[in-house]
Amino acid sequence: MKNTTNVSFPQFIGCCYVLIVIVAVDSLLLTVLGFVVGLSLSFRSSTAYERYAEGRKFWAQMTLHSRNLARIIWIHTNEREGEDGKDDLLGKLYALYTTP
C-alpha cells in the first residue's frame, strides 16, 4: 500500500483554505516556533557531538591500553637462544623506545 499522507494532508489544508475558512498563522507564533525548533536542533547536535567525542576518547584509551598490554606480554616472554635472541632483545628495545 502506498503512503499518501504526504500528499493528502496538504490537499486537505488547501481545500479548507479555499472552501471553508482562511487559515492564517500569526507571525509571532512562527517566530517563537522557529526559535524553539532551532534551539532543540542545536541541543541535539551538540549532544550528538559530545557523545561522539566521548566515544572517540574511550576508543583511544582502549587502543592505548591494548598496546601497553601487548608490549608488557611481549617484553616478559623469553628470548630465543643465540643470534635470534639478540635480535629479539633488540626488537623489544626498539619497540619500547620508538612507540608512544
C-alpha positions as CSV (number, residue, x, y, z in Angstrom):
1,M,0.0,0.0,0.0
2,K,1.4,3.4,-1.0
3,N,1.8,6.0,1.7
4,T,-0.3,9.0,0.6
5,T,-0.3,11.1,3.8
6,N,2.4,13.5,2.4
7,V,0.1,14.2,-0.5
8,S,-3.3,14.2,1.1
9,F,-2.6,16.5,4.1
10,P,-1.5,19.5,2.0
11,Q,-4.5,18.9,-0.3
12,F,-6.8,18.9,2.8
13,I,-5.3,22.2,4.0
14,G,-5.6,23.7,0.6
15,C,-9.3,22.7,0.3
16,C,-10.0,24.1,3.8
17,Y,-8.3,27.3,2.9
18,V,-10.3,27.8,-0.3
19,L,-13.7,26.4,0.7
20,I,-14.2,26.8,4.4
21,V,-12.1,29.4,6.2
22,I,-8.9,31.3,5.5
23,V,-6.2,29.5,7.5
24,A,-3.8,32.1,9.0
25,V,-0.9,31.8,11.4
26,D,0.3,34.7,13.5
27,S,3.8,35.8,12.6
28,L,4.8,35.8,16.3
29,L,3.8,32.2,16.6
30,L,6.1,31.3,13.6
31,T,8.9,33.3,15.2
32,V,8.6,31.6,18.5
33,L,8.2,28.2,16.9
34,G,11.2,28.7,14.7
35,F,13.3,29.8,17.8
36,V,12.2,26.7,19.7
37,V,12.9,24.3,16.8
38,G,16.3,26.0,16.3
39,L,17.2,25.6,20.0
40,S,16.2,21.9,20.0
41,L,18.2,21.2,16.9
42,S,21.2,22.9,18.3
43,F,20.9,21.0,21.6
44,R,20.6,17.7,19.7
45,S,23.6,18.3,17.5
46,S,25.8,19.4,20.5
47,T,24.7,16.3,22.4
48,A,25.5,14.1,19.5
49,Y,28.9,15.7,19.1
50,E,29.6,15.2,22.9
51,R,28.7,11.5,22.5
52,Y,31.0,11.2,19.5
53,A,33.8,12.9,21.3
54,E,33.4,10.8,24.4
55,G,33.3,7.6,22.3
56,R,36.4,8.7,20.5
57,K,38.2,9.3,23.8
58,F,37.2,5.9,25.1
59,W,38.3,4.2,21.8
60,A,41.7,6.0,22.1
61,Q,42.1,4.8,25.7
62,M,41.2,1.3,24.8
63,T,43.7,1.3,22.0
64,L,46.4,2.7,24.3
65,H,45.7,0.1,27.0
66,S,45.7,-2.8,24.5
67,R,49.0,-1.7,23.0
68,N,50.5,-1.4,26.5
69,L,49.2,-4.9,27.4
70,A,50.7,-6.3,24.2
71,R,54.1,-4.7,25.0
72,I,54.1,-6.0,28.6
73,I,53.3,-9.5,27.4
74,W,55.9,-9.3,24.6
75,I,58.6,-7.9,27.0
76,H,58.1,-10.6,29.6
77,T,58.4,-13.5,27.1
78,N,61.7,-15.3,26.9
79,E,64.1,-14.7,24.1
80,R,65.4,-17.4,21.8
81,E,68.9,-18.8,22.1
82,G,71.9,-17.5,20.1
83,E,71.8,-14.8,17.5
84,D,68.0,-14.9,17.3
85,G,67.9,-14.0,21.0
86,K,69.9,-10.9,20.3
87,D,67.6,-9.9,17.5
88,D,64.6,-10.5,19.8
89,L,66.1,-8.3,22.5
90,L,67.0,-5.5,20.1
91,G,63.4,-5.7,18.7
92,K,62.0,-5.4,22.2
93,L,64.2,-2.4,23.0
94,Y,63.3,-0.7,19.7
95,A,59.6,-1.3,20.3
96,L,59.8,0.2,23.8
97,Y,61.6,3.4,22.9
98,T,60.0,4.2,19.5
99,T,56.3,3.7,20.0
100,P,54.2,6.2,22.0
